[in-house]
């Protein structure tokens, strides 16, 4: 009766438990992403200050402009693709020059839908003359310097068509070019315009299923299948140190932006909450489903960089570690929105976006919020710690949800040696790597300050342990055999499973109430572990922690195992009674009960580098539990080892069947209730 009452009580608790579906955060025009991937509101970092059309400059309308470059002097170069011309604006956004033709070997030459433009430190202009399949270099005044045509090299595959679209030039006058359809990587030309090879090839993307079919197909079938080739780059930018930023059109990629060194190796840091890939919480449905698609990227001061998302018309700005600082923009007809953004550039702290379908430039100026973020990032980058801290504190007054600000203050405090205060800010910013470093330094301070007290405490603890061990040995040597008893049986069973489970079954030392107490303690300690484990190992979202869920996730598997094992073993000549299955399963949970509390305490005094032992304790508890459950199942049913393994595997299968039938039953019940309600409403409507 005790077992039946216990099961009835547990089932009643299960029926009373409910599941609440979390509401999704809807993003507004201004937002940022929290550590948990939620879109949280944020002030606008930039505002549209000016919109410029071609007629405003007295040069006629622009037609599908594809590219823009802003020099360090503030000059703006625009590839007005549809008009076959290059527009040069001064730093005040006035027209300095419009290049529609140039003298080439005594003849007038023109561009044919140029899609890329760049200016070097000398002011020389490099144009990707796309449809003419060449690169044109001009002086600052628009005079012809040289022409680079399709290169000839054994490194270039047969059938390759030279179609330059974007280009940059470094301080050594090496030219780096993106050619449409060039999946081999970025084309590199030396200062003399001679092709020297490809760099920075993207990795091949393929489906595992496609790879499987390729492996089992014949050669003729493989030749007809789609080839696995790398994706090509679609834009490129270069900073003052010679590092190149590139973008790639790829859905759901974690690395659509790359930072390549001169050897073509990606060195972009991604230490933020999420990879620098734009929107992360996008749905697969709606007007613009799927991930962000970057079409341009530009470098900024202080290690920052901004990328332009053409799918949703947004500008995403990141710091050197890959933390998302802010975003702005969007698709629409009003000022500050875009139809088809094609290029982005920075003129000081102003952001200029080129819209190829609206045929206009939009000039954005930073708000106070945006200026403070930029000041905080650049100050820390330049070693101005106090100035950075002050700026971040002002940012938090405008947006207390901005976790990157807490991280920025924490870094500043860490540089100043205020380790304990830095820990607080890193925890608020959910930055475990830096928190661990601050905690390591703070712990070292504590140890050095209280070294004597710590040594005495350790010596006293060792002395107490030795005394307890000697006392236990004396008591053990004073007699031959003492009955363990029901209360001590779970502890005895942990260390002597064969004897313990034998006594539980045949000596009647087991109790269902004790198994229920163990289950209750496990639920309690699991809640404590999830909520109070050290920050460096605790990745649980406080908003999602629910004690009722812990009850369900432990109680339901326990009940399913007991019922499934009892149902199965009655058909397999098992000698175990239902209450014995409950006791054996409950007693097998003892390793979790014993280890969870010290594991939780240990987690609060370790750094991330020392967390291996913490996770090892989890593994030990699981292996210990499985071993006890195996011995318990074998003992109470009097099975052989092989039959016990088979029984445990079949029990898992039965649990799966029970879950399937349960889901099917509740689904049918829901449909019946829905049908009954619809029928009732229909009859009520007709009865009026």
N, C-alpha and C positions, 0 to 999 in steps of 0.2 A: 504493500500500500504506500510505503514511503516513496518508492521510485515513481509510482503513478502520480502521487500528489506533487512531487517535484517537477515532473514533466508537464503536468497540467498547469502548474504555476508559470513555468518557463514559456509555455505556448501562449498563455494569456498575456504575458509581457510582450511577446512577439506581435500579437494581434493589435496591441495598443500602440505599437511604434509606428510612426509616420515618416514619410520622406518629403522634405520640402525642396522644391526645385529652385536653385539660385537664379535670381534675375540677372539678365545680361545688361551691362552698362552700355548705354547708347552714347556714342561719341558725338561731340558738337564740332563746330568749325575749329575751335582751339582745344587741343587735348594733348596728352602725353600718355605713355604707357607705364603702368606701375610694374613692380617686380613680379606681380602675379598675372601679368598680361591683361589687366583691365584698363580700358580707356578712361582716364580721369581728366576732368576739365582743366584747362590752363589758359591764362591770359594770352592775347595775341602778341607774338614777339615782333611782328612786322606789320606795317600798314601800307597800303598802296598810296604813294605820294603823287604819282604822275603816270599818265598813259600817253604814249607817243605813237602817232601814225605817220606814215610817209608824207602825206600832205602837210602835216604840221611842220615838217622840215623843208618844205618846198622842193621835194625831190620826187613827187608823185607817189602813188601807193606802192608799198612793198607787195611782192607776190610770193607766197610760200617760202619765206626766209627760213633756212635750215640750220644755220650755225652762227655763233657769236663768240668773240674773244675780247676780253678786256685786259689791256696791258697794265703794267705796274704804274705807268704814268697816267692811267685813267682813260686812255683812248679806247673807243669801242669800235670793233671791226665786225661787220655784219655781212654774212653771205646771203645776199638777196637772190635766192636761187631762181625763182620764176622770172626775174628781170635780167638774169645773166650779168650781175654786177656785184661789186664790193662797195659797201658804204662805210666810211670812216667818220665817226663822231668824236668831237673833243670831250674833255672831261665835264664840260658844262652842257653836254647833249646838243651841241650845235654841229652843223655839218662842216667837216673839215675837207672831205674829199669824197667824190663818187667815181669809182673806176669802172668804166664800161668797156674800155678798149685800151690797148697798149701797143707800142711799136715793137715788132719782133722781126729782126733781120730785114729791116727796111719795109716791112709790110704791117698793116694794121691787123692786129689779132684780137679776138674776143673770147670770153668765157662761154661755156655751154653747161648751164645748170650746175654751178659750183655748190658743193654741199659742205665744204669745210674751209676754215680760214684761221690763220695764226700769224702772230707778229713776234719776232725775236727781240733781243735786247737792243739791237741796232735800229730797230724800226722796220726791218725788212719784212715784207709781206709774203706769206706762203699760202697759196690757194690750192685746194683740192678741186681741180677742174674736172668734175666727175664724168660728164658725158664725153668730154674730149680725151678721157683716160690718161691724164697727165697731172703733174704738179708744176705750178708756175711760181717762181720767186720774183718778186718785184722790190724795188727800193721803197723807202718811205714816201717818195713822191710819185710812185706808180710807174717807175721806169723798169723795163724788162732786165732781169739779171740772168736767169737760166730757166731751162725746162727739163724736167725729169720725166721720162717716158717709161713705158712698161719694161721692167728689168728682165734680163735673160740670165738664168741660173739653173744649175742642176737641182737646186733646193726647191724650185718651184714645180709643182705637179703639172702634168700635161693637161691642157684644156683650161688652165687658169686664166681668167680674164681680169686684167688690171683695172679696177674701178675705185679710185680713191674717194673716200668720203670724209674722213677726219684725220687731222695731223697735228703734231707738235714738234718743236725743235728744242734741244737742250743747250746748255752753255758751251758744250764742245762742238756745236753745230751739227750734231747727229740728228737726223730726221726720223721720226717714228710715225708710221702711217697705218691707218685701218683701211683695208680695201674690202668692198662688199663681196661677200662669199668666201673670204679668206679665213677658213676655220683653223688654219695652221698657226695663227697668232698675229701679233703686230709685226709689220714689215719694218726693218731697220735699214737706214741708208747712212753711209758715212758722210763726212763734211764735203766730199767731192760728188755726192749724189750717187755713189755706187752701192748697190744692194748688197748687204752683208749677212742677211739671214732673218729668221723669225724668232721672236721672243714672246714669252708669256702665254703659251697656249693654254686654253681652258681644258679642263678634264672632260673626258668622254662621259656623257650621260646616257644610260640605257635602262631598260626594264629587265629585271631578273627573269621574267617569263620569256621575253624576247631572246635573251641569252640562252635559255634552256632550249628553245626551239632551234636556235642556230646550231647548238651542239649536236642535236640529234638529226638534223636535216642533211640531205645530200649536198654536194658542191653546187649542183645546178639550182637547187632550191635556195641555197644561201646566196647565190649571185642575184636572185630575183628579190631577195628581202631588202628592207631598208637598212642602209649601212649605219653603224654607230660612229658618228663623227662629232668632234667638239663643236660647241656653239661659238659663233664669232662675236667679237667685240662690236659695240655700236657707237662708242664714244671714248674720248681720251683727253686727259688734262695733265699738266706737268707743273710741279712746284719749283721753288728756287733751289732746292737741294737735288733736283734731278729725278725725284720719285714720280712715277706716273700713276694717276688714278684712272681706272677704266670702269665701264659699265657693260653689262651683258643683258640682253633680253632673254630672260628665262623665268618661267612660272615656278613659284614655290621654291626658289633657290635661297640658300642661306648665305651665299656669297655673290650677289649680283654686282657688288662693288669690290674692286681689288686695288691694292696699292703695290705697284711693281717697282722693284729696284732695277738698276741698269742691266742686271742679269736676267730679268724677267720673273723673279721669285716674288710671290705675293707675301707682303709683310704687314698687311692691314691688321691692326689689333682689333679683337672682338671680345672685350672684357665687360661689355654691358650686360644688361639682363637678357637681351636678345641680340642676334646678329644684326648688323646694320643693313636691313633689307626693307625699310619703309614700314608699311602697315603690317601688323602681325596677327591681328584678330579679325581678319576679313572673312566674311561668309562666302560660301560657294554659290550663293544665289543673289539676286538683286540686279541692279542696273550695271554695276561694275564688279562682277565676281572675281575672285582670285587675288593673287598677290600683287604687290606694286610692280610696275615696269619702269625701270630707270632708263632715261634716254640721254642724260648728261650729268656730269659731276664737275665740281669746281673746288679747288683748294682754298683755304682760308687761313687767317693768322692763328697762332697758338695751337697748331695741329688740328684745327677744325676743318671740316669739309661739308659741303652741301650737295645733295643729289636731287634731281628733278624726276618726279613720278608722272609719266604721261597718262597713265590710266585714270588717276583721280586728280591730276593737276596740282599735286602738293609738293612742297619743298621740304625735305628732311635734312636737318643739320645735326652732325655728330661731332663729338670731341675726339681726341687722338686715341682714346681707349675704346671707342665704339659706343659710347653712351649717347642715347638720343637726347639732344638738348631742347629742341623745339621743332615744330612743323607749322606751316601756314600755306595759304593758297586754296585751291579747289577749282572744280569745273563750274562754269556758269557764265552768264553774259554781263554781270555787273563788274564794276571796277575792282581789281584785286583778284579776279577769277580768270580762268583761261578756257580756251576751247581745245586747242592742241598745242601744248607747250613743247618747244623743240630745243631750247638752249637756255643755259643759266650762266651768269657771271657775277663777279663782285667788284664793285668800285668803292674801295674803302670798306665801310660797314653797310653800304647800300647794296641791295640785291636787285639785279636786273634780269627779267625773264623775257625771252623771245617767244611769241605765240605765232606759229606759222599759218594757222587758219584765220585768226583775227588780224594777221598782218600788222602786228604792233609790238611795241616794247612796253613793259610795265615796270616802273621803278618803285621799289619798296624801301622804306626807311624804318630803322628799328624803333620800337616803342621803348619806354623806360624799362619794361620787363626784359625785352630782348637785349638792350644795351647793358643791363646789369649782368645778364648771363655771359655775354661776350667779355665784359670786363673781368668777371670772376675767373673765367677759363684762361684768358690770356695772362692775367696777373699771376696765377698759379704756375702757368707754363714758363713765365719769365722769372720765377722765384720770388715774387712779391706776395709773400704769404699773408701778411696782415691785410693788405688791400683786397686780396681774394676772399678772405674770410668775411670782411665787411660787406663786400658785394653779394656774397651768397646769403648772408643774413637778411639783406634787403630783398633778395629774391624770395626768400621764404615768407616775408611779410606779404608779398603779392600772391604767392602760391605755396601754401603749406604742404601741398601734395607732391611737390617736386622732390623726389628722392635723390636725384643727382646732386641737388644743392646740399643735402646732408652729407653725401659722400665727399663733395668738394670741401666742406668745412672740416670734415674728419681728416682729409689729407693735409690740410693746412695745420691742424692741431698736431698731427703726427709728426710733421716736420719741425714743429716747435717743441716736441718732447712731451706734450700733454697727452699721454697715452690713455689714461682712464677716460678723459673727456672725449678723445677720439673714438674710443670704443662705443660710447653712447651714440655718437652721430653715425658711425658706420652701421650700427644696428638699426637705427631709424631709416637708413638708406638701403638696408638689406644687402650690404656688401660684406660677404663673409671672408673674402681673401684679405682685405685690408683690416677687418676686425680681428682676424687671427693674428696678423702681424702686430697690431696695437696691443692685443692681449698678451702676446709673448713678451713684449717689452715691459708691460705693466707687471706681469707675473715675476719677471726677473727683478724688478724694483722691490717687490714685496719680499722675495726670497733673500735679497741682499740686506734689506732692512731688518728682517726678523729671522735671520739665519739661526741664531742660538735657540730661540723658542721652537722653531721647526724641528731642529735636531733632537731636542729634548722630548718633543711630542712623539716623534717617530720611535725613539728609544723606548718610551713608556708603552707605546702600542705594541712593540715587539715583545716587551717583557710580559704584558698581559696575555698575549697570544700564546707565548711559551708556557705560562702558568696554566692556562686553560687546557692546553694539549696534555700537560703532565697530569692534571686532575682527571681528565677523561681516561687516560691510560690506566691510572690507578684503579678507577672504578671498574674498568673493563677487566682488569686482572684479578679483581676481588671475587669473581664468581665465574661459573662455567657458561651458563646460558640464562638470559633473562628475556621474557616475552616482551616484544616490542610494544604491543598495544595499539589500539585503533588510531590514537592521535599521532603517534610517532611513525605509524606505518607509511604515510606518504614520503617522509624524509628517508626512511629506511629503504623504501622501494627505489628511490632515485639512485642510490649507490649499490643496492643489491636487488636488481629488478627480478631475477628469477625467484629468489626466496620471498621477496616482498609480494609479488603477485600470487605466488603459491599460498602464502599465508592469508592474503586477501580473499582467495577463493575457497580454500579448503579449511583454513583455521578461523574463518569468519572475522577477520580483522579489518575488513573494508566497510566503509559507511558511505551511503549515498549523500548524507548531509555534508560530510567532509569534502566529497567531490564537488558539491554545489558551492561550498565555501571557497575552494580553490578556484572555481570558475569565477566567482564574484571578485576574488582578489586579483585575478588576471585582468578582468575588465577594469578594475580600479587602477591597477598599476599601468595598464596600457594608456589610460586617460592621462595619468601623471606623466608618463614617458612622452606622449605626443605633445603635451602642453608645456612641460617644464624641462625638456632636454636642452642642453647647451645650444647657443645660437649657431655655432659652426656646423652642427650636425642636424639642426632642426629646420627642415624645409617645409613645414606645415603652415598653410595659410591660416592665421588666427580666425579669420572670418568664416572659414569652412569647418573649424573644429566644432564637433557636436558630440557630447557624451552619449547621446542616444544612439548615434551611429556606431560608436565603439561597442555598445551592448549588442547591436544587431550583427556586426561583423564577427563577433566572437561567439555569441549565443547560437545564431543560426547555423554556422558550420558544425558546431558541437552537436546540436540536435540532429542535423541531417546525417552526420557520421554515425551516431548511435542508432538511429532508426534504420538507416541503410545497412549497417553491419548486422544488426539483429535480423532484419528481413532476409538478408542473404545467407547468414550462417544457419538459420533454421532449415534451409534447403541443402546445406552442405554438411550436415551432421555435426554442427557446432554444439559444444556442451555449455557454452556461456549463456547465462540468463541476461535479460535486458538490464537489470540493475547492476549486474557485474560488468556489462559493457560500459555503462555510465561511469562506474567507479574506475575501471581501468583507463578509460579515456580521460577522465578528470585527473587522476593521479599522474598521468603522463604529461600533463600541463605544468607540473611543478617546476621544471627548469626555467620556464618563463617567469614564474612567480619569484623564484630565488634570484634570478639574474637581472631582472628589469630595474629594480631600485638601485643597486650599486652601479649599474650601467648608466642610469640617468644622472646620478651624482658624479660619476667619472666624466660624463660629457660636459659638465660645467667647469672643468678645470683643465681642458685640453685645447690645443690649437688644431687647425685643419691638418697639419702634418702629422699629428699624433692620433688622428681619428681611426686609423686602421684597427687598433685594438677594440675600439667601440663597435665597429661593424663585425669584428671577429666574434664578439660576444653574441651577436645576433645569430651568427652561423652556428656557434656552439649550442645555443638554446634550441635551434631548429633540429640539428642533428641529434641532440640528446632526446628531444621530444619524440622524434621518429623512432629512435631505438627503443625507448620505453613503450611506445605504442605497439611496436612490433612484438616485443616480449610479452606485453600484457595481452595482446590478441592471441598469441600462440598459447599462452598459459591457460587463459579462461576457456578457450575452445578446445584445448588439447590437440592442436594441429602440429604437423611437422613444419619445419622452416619454409620449405617450398610452398606448401599449401597456404601458409600464413601470408607470404608475399602475394600469391595469387588472390587470396581473399581481400587483402587491402586494396589491390588494384581494381578488383571488381566492385568493391565498395565505392570507389571514386566514380566508376561508371554508373552505378545505381544512383548516386547523388546527382549526376548529370541528368539522368532520366527523370528523377523526381523534380528537379528544377524546371526541366522542359515541360513536364505535365502541369506543374504549378503555374507557370507562365501561360500555358495554353488555357488552363481552367479560368484564370482570372481575366484573360483576354475575352474568352467566350462569355463570362459573366458580365463583363463590361458592355459587350455588344448587346446582350440580352436586356440589360438595364436601359441602355440607350434606346433600343427598339421599343421597350415597354413605355418609356417616357414619351417617345415620339407618337406611339399609338394613343397614349392617354391625351396628349395635347391635341391630336387630330380629332378624337372623339369629343373632347371638350369644345373644340371649335365648331364642329358640326351640330352639337347639341344646343347651340345658342340660337 
